[in-house]
Every structure is written in C-alpha cells, then in structure tokens.
Amino acid sequence: MALNLDFLSLPLLAASALIFISVLAGVFSTRLGFSFLLAFLMTGIFAGVDGPGGLDFSDYRLSFWVGNIALVIILLDGGLRTHYPTFRTGLKPALVLASLGVILTAAFTALAAVVLLGLSWTSAFLLGAVVGSTDAAAVFSLLKTSGVQLNERVSATLEIESGMNDPMAVYLTLTLIGLATAAATGSAYEFTFTLVATSLILQFLWGALLGIGIGRVFALLLPRLPKIQEIGSVIALLLSMAGLVVFAFTTWIGGSGFLAVYLFGIVLNRRAPEIVKSALSALDGYAWLSQALMFVLLGLLVTPSEIGRTVWPALGVALVLMFIARPLAVAICLLPLRFSRHEIIYIAWVGLRGAVPIVLAIFPFIADLPEARVIFNVAFVVVLASLLFQGSTIGWFAKRMGVLLPAHDDSSGVRATFGDFTLQANVSVTDLCDFYGLQAPADANLPVDLWLAKVVKRPLVVGDRVPLDYAELSVRSMADGEVTTVGLKLPLAAEEVWQEPG
C-alpha cells in the first residue's frame, strides 16, 4: 500500500499557488499605481471562505506566529538599510510620533469608534490602539517601490517612526486587553498608573538596551568569521536568525522585541556596513516573502460577508483616522519641531496602515474578548482604505507638497527645484545680495549655510528652501551633515538680466 502524501502536497500546493498568484498580481497592480501589499491582501480574500477559492481558514494562532516572524524580518531589513546620519536626522521627530503620536491617534480614533460603532470606551480605545501606529512593512515597501525621492527630513521621520512605533501600539493593545479582562473579572483596581508607566518604561528600556548591546557584540563577531563577505546569502540567513533571537529573548524578559530588532539592524549597519551590504539582496527577498505570507494569511482570515454589516461605520472610522486623527496628532507632535506645513501634511498622509493593525487585531481573539470580531473587521477596513487611497498616491502627493527631490539625471527637475545658479555654501550673504541686487536681511555678514540654518532653526537637509528678497535659496548638496552648495532661484526677468553679456 503506497503512502498517501496528500496531507503534504495539497496544503503545499495551495500555499505556493497563493503566493505565486499574489506576486503575479502585484506586478500588474503596481503598473496601475497600487501596491504589492494590496495585491497580497486581496489574493488572500479571494481565496478565502467568501471568495472563489472557498478556503475556510480561521487559525488565528498560526497567523499570529507568522505575522510576528514576518514583522521581525521586515523591521530587521529596514534597520539594516537605515544609515546612521539619516537616523540622527529623523530620530527626534520619529520618537515623538512613535510615542505621543500613537497615543493621540488612538485617542482621537477611539472617539470616532464610540460615535460611529457604538463600542464601549474600553473597546473603542483598544481599536484606536490597534490602528494607531503606522506599519513598517507598508512604509518601507511603498517608499521603496514608488520611486519617490523625498527630502531626508521627511523620509527619515517616516521610516524611523514606522520602525519604532510598533512597541507603543503593542504595549497599548496589551494594556487595554488586560484592563478589559480585569474589568470582566472584577480586578481592574490592579491597573494603577504607576504599574502601567513602569511597564512601559521597562519595555522601551529593555528593547533599547538589548537591541543596541547585542548589535554591538554581533558587529564585533561578524568580521571574525572566515570569508564572511563572500557568502552574502549565508550572512542574510545568519542575520535573520539573529534578529529572531533578539526579538524572542527581549520579549521573553519583558522588553519590546520589535524595538530591539530595529535598533539591532541600525547598529549592525553602523558598525559593519560592508558585511551588511553583502547580505541586503538576499534579505530583501526574505522581506518580500515575509510580506507576501503575512498579507495573504491575513486576507484569508477575513470574512467579507461579516464586514458588510459594519462596512460604512468602519469606513467612517478609517476616514476619521486618515483625515482628522492622524493629521491632528502629527501636527501636535511636529509643529514645535519647526516642520513646514507641507511636510506635516505629507507625513500625516503617509501614515500607512498595513499588517501591524491586523496582527494586533488578533490579540482580542486570543484573549477571547466579546467585541473581538468587530475590532478585527474594522481594522481590516482601515488597512484596506489606507493601502488603496494613501498607498496609491505617495508619489503624486509628494510632488504636490513639494517634498520630492529630483533625480540627479533629471536636469529640468533639478533646475526647477534648485534654480539655475549654484553657490558655494561659504559665500557671504552680503556679497550674494550685492552681486544680485537683493535686499540684505539681518545677519547678512554670515555665510550662506549658517544664515540658512539660523532662519530654518532646525538641522538642514537637501531641498530646504528659504526666500531671500525676491529670490529663493535652497540647500543643493551636503556632505557629512554639512551644506556644500546652495541653489539660487531668481524670477525670469532677473535671470535674463544676469545672463546678459558683460
């Protein structure tokens, strides 16, 4: 009697076919302006219980496992690609957004959930916490595949925020689930402010210490391995397993595993850049496979017929999140840091929701909360709306908001952005004004770079613009954090005057 291997072949056939179809659909979807992630998610839905595939999949624990492992690989990949100077540029605003920003977004969204869905305040705040953070998978992949080149302040803030705000969202979700469970059993008095604050501090403290500490030790170990840079694929596997070890160990002792993994990647890229570079190509493949598996599985969990019952209130919550809650939170966090109005609007719009909200929405199922299904369905609608509307407009909106930098080989774009004239950064503002007939501002005795920094009142990045009388100065190039050249844009009439012979 032959051994029947259907238990192996049929599930493997279904899983591999789904991933193959989702990747194929993603290739075509990007040509229409939609993201790969949306294609992965929709493939799972169509293969699910209400779709043509008819697969009845409801294994929340397996999805939770796969989701967490995938997020570790994605965050590790993102950390390894984050250069230290960029990290310094975006760290302060990203930290504020990843902490206060998540709390504010969750609170504003909770108000909408109470009004539109009639949820209890505990469940409404839980829903707000679930959808309150931007998603690393969505931000990293869409910024990479959209082809946009944002100014460093905006891109660094978005990338670092998405890598660092998951811990706050996870912490809020677990705390609110604990509060809901304690309230049901009559032990809510155990949740004091001191207990909650202490737990939060320990999560971030252990996450930061272990991520940075293990990263430094690992960076010392890597160069001592024989012929390490010649086997990039093996290094990618080694780094991936190390990232999972960091995540699991940090989570086990009560720290934030997601924060630890992201910082682990940043430290490695800082201290062993050549070795890390050799592994990035293979790691990119791991990250894409992780995203595909995660989004297809999450799509399979969705039951569209159930979502239909609350689709309009859920869509209302999604719109409040995109147009009110996130923009308000971003404005409150970034206005004191002197971000421009257009930068704030763009950062608010690229607050993409992806796999993290759906993975967090599995927590209430595991805790057996009565409103778990509603929270999951609303989180899914929020993610779908975000990927559909926000994810498909990243490039177009960057151009509208003026945060897009031209490609180096785009001469017309470079001219439109920086003007026709290039100046050395150490030129005196007084000499510049005298030569071009501009009215000298205060502190005109300063060099152009120092004058720009004084006016902007924040670290300069390429693309920063400042008006000078009827002209405009912009940071055109930088090296090691210092401005090297400045662009000068004059009105057409003035350009014609200064281009005349003699």
Rosetta blueprint (number, residue, H / E / L):
1 M L
2 A L
3 L L
4 N L
5 L L
6 D H
7 F H
8 L H
9 S H
10 L H
11 P H
12 L H
13 L H
14 A H
15 A H
16 S H
17 A H
18 L H
19 I H
20 F H
21 I H
22 S H
23 V H
24 L H
25 A H
26 G H
27 V H
28 F H
29 S H
30 T H
31 R H
32 L L
33 G L
34 F L
35 S L
36 F H
37 L H
38 L H
39 A H
40 F H
41 L H
42 M H
43 T H
44 G H
45 I H
46 F H
47 A H
48 G L
49 V L
50 D L
51 G L
52 P L
53 G L
54 G L
55 L L
56 D L
57 F L
58 S L
59 D L
60 Y H
61 R H
62 L H
63 S H
64 F H
65 W H
66 V H
67 G H
68 N H
69 I H
70 A H
71 L H
72 V H
73 I H
74 I H
75 L H
76 L H
77 D H
78 G H
79 G H
80 L H
81 R L
82 T L
83 H L
84 Y H
85 P H
86 T H
87 F H
88 R H
89 T H
90 G H
91 L H
92 K H
93 P H
94 A H
95 L H
96 V H
97 L H
98 A H
99 S H
100 L H
101 G H
102 V H
103 I H
104 L H
105 T H
106 A H
107 A H
108 F H
109 T H
110 A H
111 L H
112 A H
113 A H
114 V H
115 V H
116 L H
117 L H
118 G L
119 L L
120 S L
121 W H
122 T H
123 S H
124 A H
125 F H
126 L H
127 L H
128 G H
129 A H
130 V H
131 V L
132 G L
133 S L
134 T L
135 D L
136 A H
137 A H
138 A H
139 V H
140 F H
141 S H
142 L H
143 L H
144 K H
145 T H
146 S L
147 G L
148 V L
149 Q L
150 L E
151 N L
152 E H
153 R H
154 V H
155 S H
156 A H
157 T H
158 L H
159 E H
160 I H
161 E H
162 S H
163 G H
164 M H
165 N L
166 D H
167 P H
168 M H
169 A H
170 V H
171 Y H
172 L H
173 T H
174 L H
175 T H
176 L H
177 I H
178 G H
179 L H
180 A H
181 T H
182 A H
183 A H
184 A H
185 T H
186 G L
187 S L
188 A H
189 Y H
190 E H
191 F L
192 T L
193 F H
194 T H
195 L H
196 V H
197 A H
198 T H
199 S H
200 L H
201 I H
202 L H
203 Q H
204 F H
205 L H
206 W H
207 G H
208 A H
209 L H
210 L H
211 G H
212 I H
213 G H
214 I H
215 G H
216 R H
217 V H
218 F H
219 A H
220 L H
221 L H
222 L H
223 P H
224 R H
225 L L
226 P L
227 K L
228 I H
229 Q H
230 E H
231 I L
232 G H
233 S H
234 V H
235 I H
236 A H
237 L H
238 L H
239 L H
240 S H
241 M H
242 A H
243 G H
244 L H
245 V H
246 V H
247 F H
248 A H
249 F H
250 T H
251 T H
252 W H
253 I L
254 G L
255 G L
256 S L
257 G H
258 F H
259 L H
260 A H
261 V H
262 Y H
263 L H
264 F H
265 G H
266 I H
267 V H
268 L H
269 N H
270 R H
271 R H
272 A L
273 P H
274 E H
275 I H
276 V H
277 K H
278 S H
279 A H
280 L H
281 S H
282 A H
283 L H
284 D H
285 G H
286 Y H
287 A H
288 W H
289 L H
290 S H
291 Q H
292 A H
293 L H
294 M H
295 F H
296 V H
297 L H
298 L H
299 G H
300 L H
301 L H
302 V L
303 T L
304 P H
305 S H
306 E H
307 I H
308 G L
309 R L
310 T L
311 V H
312 W H
313 P H
314 A H
315 L H
316 G H
317 V H
318 A H
319 L H
320 V H
321 L H
322 M H
323 F H
324 I H
325 A H
326 R H
327 P H
328 L H
329 A H
330 V H
331 A H
332 I H
333 C H
334 L H
335 L H
336 P H
337 L H
338 R L
339 F L
340 S L
341 R H
342 H H
343 E H
344 I H
345 I H
346 Y H
347 I H
348 A H
349 W H
350 V L
351 G L
352 L L
353 R L
354 G L
355 A H
356 V H
357 P H
358 I H
359 V H
360 L H
361 A L
362 I L
363 F H
364 P H
365 F H
366 I H
367 A L
368 D L
369 L L
370 P L
371 E L
372 A H
373 R H
374 V H
375 I H
376 F H
377 N H
378 V H
379 A H
380 F H
381 V H
382 V H
383 V H
384 L H
385 A H
386 S H
387 L H
388 L H
389 F H
390 Q H
391 G H
392 S H
393 T H
394 I H
395 G H
396 W H
397 F H
398 A H
399 K H
400 R H
401 M H
402 G L
403 V L
404 L E
405 L L
406 P L
407 A L
408 H L
409 D L
410 D L
411 S H
412 S H
413 G H
414 V H
415 R H
416 A H
417 T H
418 F H
419 G L
420 D L
421 F E
422 T E
423 L E
424 Q E
425 A L
426 N L
427 V L
428 S E
429 V H
430 T H
431 D H
432 L H
433 C H
434 D H
435 F H
436 Y H
437 G L
438 L L
439 Q L
440 A L
441 P L
442 A L
443 D L
444 A L
445 N L
446 L L
447 P E
448 V H
449 D H
450 L H
451 W H
452 L H
453 A H
454 K H
455 V H
456 V H
457 K L
458 R L
459 P L
460 L L
461 V L
462 V L
463 G L
464 D L
465 R E
466 V E
467 P E
468 L E
469 D L
470 Y L
471 A E
472 E E
473 L E
474 S E
475 V E
476 R E
477 S E
478 M E
479 A E
480 D L
481 G L
482 E E
483 V E
484 T E
485 T E
486 V E
487 G E
488 L E
489 K E
490 L L
491 P L
492 L H
493 A H
494 A H
495 E H
496 E H
497 V H
498 W H
499 Q L
500 E L
501 P L
502 G L
